[in-house]
Amino acid sequence: MTEQIRDQILKVRDSGLTNMFNTGAVQWIASQMGLTELVDYLDGDNTREYAHFILTGEG
């Protein structure tokens, strides 16, 4: 996971608009915010790494 992806995840989290485990909503919000790298990241096979980051802050 890149620093850019981490920053974009945190931007969505800080918006408070969704449960961060609802990846579909996270993807939609990221799209609305212009965070295309995060949208693409969640489209890939990265759910395990994403969940680990959400749970631990490590990634």
DSSP file (Angstrom, degrees, kcal/mol; ACC not computed):
  #  RESIDUE AA STRUCTURE BP1 BP2  ACC     N-H-->O    O-->H-N    N-H-->O    O-->H-N    TCO  KAPPA ALPHA  PHI   PSI    X-CA   Y-CA   Z-CA
    1    1 A M              0   0    0      0, 0.0     2,-0.1     0, 0.0    58,-0.1   0.000 360.0 360.0 360.0 130.9    0.0    0.0    0.0
    2    2 A T     >  -     0   0    0      1,-0.1     4,-2.2     4,-0.0     5,-0.1  -0.390 360.0-113.4 -84.3 163.7    1.4    3.3   -1.0
    3    3 A E  H  > S+     0   0    0      1,-0.2     4,-2.6     2,-0.2     5,-0.2   0.867 118.4  56.8 -60.9 -37.3    1.5    6.5    1.1
    4    4 A Q  H  > S+     0   0    0      2,-0.2     4,-2.1     1,-0.2    -1,-0.2   0.905 106.5  48.3 -62.6 -42.6   -1.0    8.1   -1.4
    5    5 A I  H  > S+     0   0    0      2,-0.2     4,-2.6     1,-0.2    -2,-0.2   0.926 111.1  51.0 -64.0 -44.9   -3.5    5.2   -0.8
    6    6 A R  H  X S+     0   0    0     -4,-2.2     4,-2.3     1,-0.2    -2,-0.2   0.935 110.6  49.0 -57.3 -46.7   -3.1    5.6    2.9
    7    7 A D  H  X S+     0   0    0     -4,-2.6     4,-1.8     1,-0.2    -1,-0.2   0.888 111.5  49.2 -61.2 -39.7   -3.8    9.3    2.7
    8    8 A Q  H  X S+     0   0    0     -4,-2.1     4,-2.0     2,-0.2    -1,-0.2   0.884 109.0  51.9 -69.9 -38.2   -6.8    8.8    0.5
    9    9 A I  H  X S+     0   0    0     -4,-2.6     4,-2.7     1,-0.2    -2,-0.2   0.927 110.2  49.9 -60.3 -44.4   -8.3    6.2    2.9
   10   10 A L  H  X S+     0   0    0     -4,-2.3     4,-2.8     1,-0.2    -2,-0.2   0.849 106.6  55.1 -65.7 -34.4   -7.8    8.6    5.8
   11   11 A K  H  X S+     0   0    0     -4,-1.8     4,-1.0     2,-0.2    -1,-0.2   0.922 111.1  44.5 -63.3 -43.7   -9.6   11.4    3.8
   12   12 A V  H >X>S+     0   0    0     -4,-2.0     4,-0.7     2,-0.2     3,-0.6   0.932 114.3  49.7 -66.1 -44.3  -12.6    9.2    3.3
   13   13 A R  H ><5S+     0   0    0     -4,-2.7     3,-1.3     1,-0.2    -2,-0.2   0.923 108.5  52.7 -58.9 -45.1  -12.5    8.1    6.9
   14   14 A D  H 3<5S+     0   0    0     -4,-2.8    -1,-0.2     1,-0.3    -2,-0.2   0.712  96.8  67.6 -67.0 -19.9  -12.3   11.7    8.1
   15   15 A S  H <<5S-     0   0    0     -4,-1.0    -1,-0.3    -3,-0.6    -2,-0.2   0.799  92.0-148.1 -68.7 -26.7  -15.4   12.6    6.1
   16   16 A G  T <<5 +     0   0    0     -3,-1.3    -3,-0.1    -4,-0.7    -2,-0.1   0.674  57.3 126.5  70.1  17.5  -17.4   10.4    8.4
   17   17 A L      < +     0   0    0     -5,-0.6     2,-0.3     1,-0.1    -4,-0.1   0.645  68.3  10.5 -85.3 -15.1  -19.8    9.5    5.6
   18   18 A T  S    S-     0   0    0     -6,-0.3     2,-0.4    -5,-0.1    -2,-0.1  -0.987  80.5 -89.4-156.0 161.7  -19.6    5.7    5.9
   19   19 A N    >   -     0   0    0     -2,-0.3     3,-2.1     1,-0.1     7,-0.2  -0.670  42.0-134.0 -69.0 127.0  -18.5    2.6    7.8
   20   20 A M  T 3  S+     0   0    0     -2,-0.4    -1,-0.1     1,-0.3    34,-0.1   0.628 102.2  64.1 -68.2 -11.7  -15.0    2.0    6.4
   21   21 A F  T 3  S+     0   0    0      1,-0.1     2,-1.6    33,-0.1    -1,-0.3   0.574  79.7  86.7 -84.8  -8.7  -15.7   -1.7    6.1
   22   22 A N    <>  +     0   0    0     -3,-2.1     4,-2.5     1,-0.2     3,-0.4  -0.667  60.7 178.5 -86.3  82.8  -18.4   -0.9    3.5
   23   23 A T  H  > S+     0   0    0     -2,-1.6     4,-2.6     1,-0.2    -1,-0.2   0.793  73.6  58.7 -64.7 -28.7  -15.9   -0.9    0.6
   24   24 A G  H  > S+     0   0    0      2,-0.2     4,-2.1     1,-0.2    -1,-0.2   0.929 110.4  42.6 -63.3 -44.1  -18.6   -0.2   -2.0
   25   25 A A  H  > S+     0   0    0     -3,-0.4     4,-2.8     2,-0.2     5,-0.2   0.891 112.9  53.2 -68.4 -39.4  -19.5    3.0   -0.2
   26   26 A V  H  X S+     0   0    0     -4,-2.5     4,-2.7    -7,-0.2    -2,-0.2   0.921 110.1  48.8 -60.0 -43.0  -15.9    3.9    0.4
   27   27 A Q  H  X S+     0   0    0     -4,-2.6     4,-2.2     2,-0.2    -2,-0.2   0.914 111.9  48.1 -63.1 -43.8  -15.3    3.4   -3.3
   28   28 A W  H  X S+     0   0    0     -4,-2.1     4,-2.3     2,-0.2    -2,-0.2   0.925 113.8  46.4 -63.8 -45.5  -18.3    5.6   -4.2
   29   29 A I  H  X S+     0   0    0     -4,-2.8     4,-1.9     2,-0.2    -2,-0.2   0.916 111.5  51.9 -63.7 -43.3  -17.2    8.4   -1.8
   30   30 A A  H  <>S+     0   0    0     -4,-2.7     5,-3.2    -5,-0.2     4,-0.4   0.901 109.4  50.8 -59.5 -40.6  -13.6    8.2   -3.0
   31   31 A S  H ><5S+     0   0    0     -4,-2.2     3,-1.2     1,-0.2    -1,-0.2   0.922 109.6  49.3 -62.4 -44.9  -14.9    8.6   -6.6
   32   32 A Q  H 3<5S+     0   0    0     -4,-2.3    -1,-0.2     1,-0.3    -2,-0.2   0.804 111.7  50.0 -64.1 -29.4  -17.0   11.6   -5.6
   33   33 A M  T 3<5S-     0   0    0     -4,-1.9    -1,-0.3    -5,-0.2    -2,-0.2   0.468 117.4-113.2 -88.4  -2.5  -13.9   13.1   -3.9
   34   34 A G  T < 5 +     0   0    0     -3,-1.2     2,-1.4    -4,-0.4    -3,-0.2   0.737  68.7 143.8  78.0  23.1  -11.7   12.5   -7.0
   35   35 A L    >>< +     0   0    0     -5,-3.2     4,-1.8     1,-0.2     3,-0.6  -0.536  13.4 161.9 -94.1  68.5   -9.6    9.9   -5.2
   36   36 A T  H 3>  +     0   0    0     -2,-1.4     4,-2.5     1,-0.2     5,-0.2   0.790  66.6  60.5 -65.0 -30.1   -9.1    7.7   -8.3
   37   37 A E  H 3> S+     0   0    0     -3,-0.2     4,-2.3     1,-0.2    -1,-0.2   0.910 107.2  46.2 -64.5 -40.1   -6.1    5.9   -6.9
   38   38 A L  H <> S+     0   0    0     -3,-0.6     4,-2.5     2,-0.2    -2,-0.2   0.896 110.3  53.3 -68.3 -40.1   -8.2    4.6   -4.0
   39   39 A V  H  X S+     0   0    0     -4,-1.8     4,-1.3     1,-0.2    -2,-0.2   0.946 113.1  43.8 -57.5 -48.7  -11.1    3.6   -6.3
   40   40 A D  H  X S+     0   0    0     -4,-2.5     4,-1.2     1,-0.2    -2,-0.2   0.885 111.2  54.8 -64.6 -39.6   -8.6    1.6   -8.4
   41   41 A Y  H  < S+     0   0    0     -4,-2.3     3,-0.5     1,-0.2     5,-0.4   0.916 109.1  46.8 -60.3 -44.5   -7.0    0.1   -5.4
   42   42 A L  H  < S+     0   0    0     -4,-2.5    -1,-0.2     1,-0.2    -2,-0.2   0.754 106.2  59.6 -72.9 -22.8  -10.3   -1.2   -4.0
   43   43 A D  H  < S+     0   0    0     -4,-1.3    -1,-0.2    -5,-0.2    -2,-0.2   0.779 101.5  69.5 -70.0 -27.0  -11.2   -2.6   -7.5
   44   44 A G  S  < S-     0   0    0     -4,-1.2     2,-1.3    -3,-0.5     3,-0.2   0.005 110.1 -81.4 -80.2-170.0   -8.1   -4.7   -7.3
   45   45 A D  S    S+     0   0    0      1,-0.2     4,-0.1     2,-0.1     3,-0.1  -0.485  91.8 111.4 -92.9  62.7   -7.4   -7.7   -5.0
   46   46 A N     >  +     0   0    0     -2,-1.3     4,-2.7    -5,-0.4     5,-0.2   0.184  29.5 112.6-122.0  15.2   -6.4   -5.6   -2.0
   47   47 A T  H  > S+     0   0    0     -3,-0.2     4,-2.7     1,-0.2     5,-0.2   0.855  78.9  51.3 -64.2 -35.2   -9.3   -6.2    0.5
   48   48 A R  H  > S+     0   0    0      2,-0.2     4,-2.2     1,-0.2    -1,-0.2   0.944 113.7  43.7 -65.8 -47.2   -7.1   -8.1    3.0
   49   49 A E  H  > S+     0   0    0      2,-0.2     4,-2.1     1,-0.2    -2,-0.2   0.895 114.6  51.1 -63.8 -41.2   -4.5   -5.4    3.0
   50   50 A Y  H  X S+     0   0    0     -4,-2.7     4,-2.4     2,-0.2    -2,-0.2   0.942 110.7  47.5 -61.3 -50.1   -7.2   -2.7    3.2
   51   51 A A  H  X S+     0   0    0     -4,-2.7     4,-2.5     1,-0.2     5,-0.2   0.891 109.6  53.9 -60.8 -41.0   -8.9   -4.4    6.1
   52   52 A H  H  X S+     0   0    0     -4,-2.2     4,-2.5     1,-0.2     6,-0.5   0.917 110.0  47.6 -59.8 -43.6   -5.6   -4.8    8.0
   53   53 A F  H  X S+     0   0    0     -4,-2.1     4,-2.4     1,-0.2    -2,-0.2   0.910 111.3  50.0 -64.6 -42.3   -5.0   -1.1    7.6
   54   54 A I  H  < S+     0   0    0     -4,-2.4    -2,-0.2     1,-0.2    -1,-0.2   0.901 117.2  41.3 -62.9 -41.3   -8.5   -0.2    8.8
   55   55 A L  H  < S+     0   0    0     -4,-2.5    -2,-0.2    -5,-0.2    -1,-0.2   0.861 133.6  16.1 -75.2 -36.9   -8.1   -2.4   11.9
   56   56 A T  H  < S-     0   0    0     -4,-2.5    -3,-0.2     2,-0.2    -2,-0.2   0.648  87.4-124.8-115.5 -19.5   -4.5   -1.7   12.8
   57   57 A G  S  < S+     0   0    0     -4,-2.4     2,-0.4    -5,-0.5    -4,-0.2   0.539  76.5 116.6  79.0   5.8   -3.4    1.5   11.1
   58   58 A E              0   0    0     -6,-0.5    -1,-0.3     1,-0.1    -2,-0.2  -0.859 360.0 360.0-108.1 140.8   -0.5   -0.4    9.7
   59   59 A G              0   0    0     -2,-0.4    -1,-0.1    -3,-0.1    -6,-0.1   0.437 360.0 360.0 173.1 360.0    0.0   -1.0    6.1
